[in-house]
Amino acid sequence: MSTHSKPSKNEEEFFARADAELRKQRRKRAIVEQLVALVPAGSASTRALVEEHVGREASIVRPSDRLQFTMIADQHDAYRAWKRVTVRIAEREYAMATKPGTVACGRVDPAAVLLGERLDVANGDVVVQLHCGNGLVGAVAWARGAARVLLADRNVLSVEAARRTLVENGVGNGEALPGQGALALPSGTQADVVAIRIPPERQSLQQLLWDAFHVLRVGGRCYIAGATNEGIRTAERTMDRLFGGGRLLGQDSGHRVTMATRRTVEPADRAAIDSPYLDADAFHEQVATMRGRPFTLCSRPGVFSWDHLDEATAILAETMLVHPGDSVLDLGCGAGALGTLAGTLSGAPVTMVDVDVEAVRSATRTAAAAGLSGARILASDVAGAVLGERFDVVVTNPPFHVGKMTDLDVPMQFIADAWTVLAPGGRLYLVANRTLPYERVIARWFGNLTTLHDGRRFKVLSAVR
């Protein structure tokens, strides 16, 4: 008897999107195969026909007299399609860039709106936003007279959304930069205003508040906003101690915005921030045993499971099969535990990708600590940075939250991208919470599915392309 409950409405919509995408991919691939059979390899007409009928870039090569066809994934598929939405703040409309995988995709973030409504900007101000999300606050600051707008976020998808938002709103002197806090900003940046849409992780928030204090000139103003269930009240207390006072500016639907002024050269209470990770080069290090071998894992606050090896990753580490010489992609690598283990087992260069630049920095250190040579660690929206490549193995523990919201579009794209980048005969190893509905999606993409582990909390699913 099956122990699985009837799929929810959201799950059925998830399956429907997966089916539609799979049919589209297979239909287009069939067209390409017909074109390859009809047109001599390498000719200009092949590319023209493929671009006309498939809408993709393609290249045809003939190694050892055998055609191999490599396609770059569709730039216009549902997940990667950017949308423009309009938000009204203080009687003015602003354009905002969004897509699946971005924070607050398909809805307006009340905290960002509160920041925009209460932000006080004087002509000529330099405005910085840390943890900028889609960049809406930067567009508001420019419209109110800012001379320069600098937006920073550790999530490269947020950085791209912010960049597009700046362009959409005609911001003439603005940049969107990848990185956590002041590490992302040009050296010597001094701001009149710093705005923070608070992150949920406490140590990450503490660094942003610390950086905001030191980036601001004396007399500059710091604004923070977030939801009560994200820790905004704790953030307000910390800011109050750091700056020597703060003032609640507004609240709405469980969200609050508060402002403090930097009045002194030194923090009013240095003990307000107790994090040992304020230095951007300070990493948490721990020794974890995988496959009977010790590995030093290096990580930063806010990276998934940054201060311990999570149970799901440990299970996948013991279950995945990596042969000597296998080319491996760790998709959503976090601190790099799986990718580093896979590279050790394979002996061949391993590739790791993650949307979080702090994860990229962490995995780079983890790989170096293990002595991996030739490891590539890249910032990437799912597998976007390597879609033109092929791998023998993909290992992944896909996220299913964006911020605090559950978002099944992201793991669905992990599965689709895994199928895209695997070579024929390549293997997917995916670990997930036992209740997440991935089996039907994997089976529909790959045409096969094996459950390698079915525990009380987690499962490991495998498929062969």
PENOR-V53443 format. One record per helix or strand of 2 or more residues. SS is the DSSP state (H for helix, E for strand). FROM is the first residue (numbers start at 1). TO is the last residue. Records with the same first field share a line. If there is no record, write none. Layout:
SS=FROM-TO / FROM-TO
This chain:
H=9-38 / 44-53 / 110-118 / 136-143 / 156-168 / 181-184 / 202-215 / 228-230 / 232-243 / 270-272 / 311-319 / 337-346 / 357-369 / 384-386 / 408-421 / 439-446
E=58-63 / 66-71 / 83-89 / 92-98 / 126-130 / 148-153 / 174-178 / 191-197 / 216-227 / 247-252 / 255-261 / 284-290 / 293-299 / 328-331 / 350-354 / 376-379 / 391-396 / 401-402 / 405-406 / 422-433 / 450-454 / 458-464
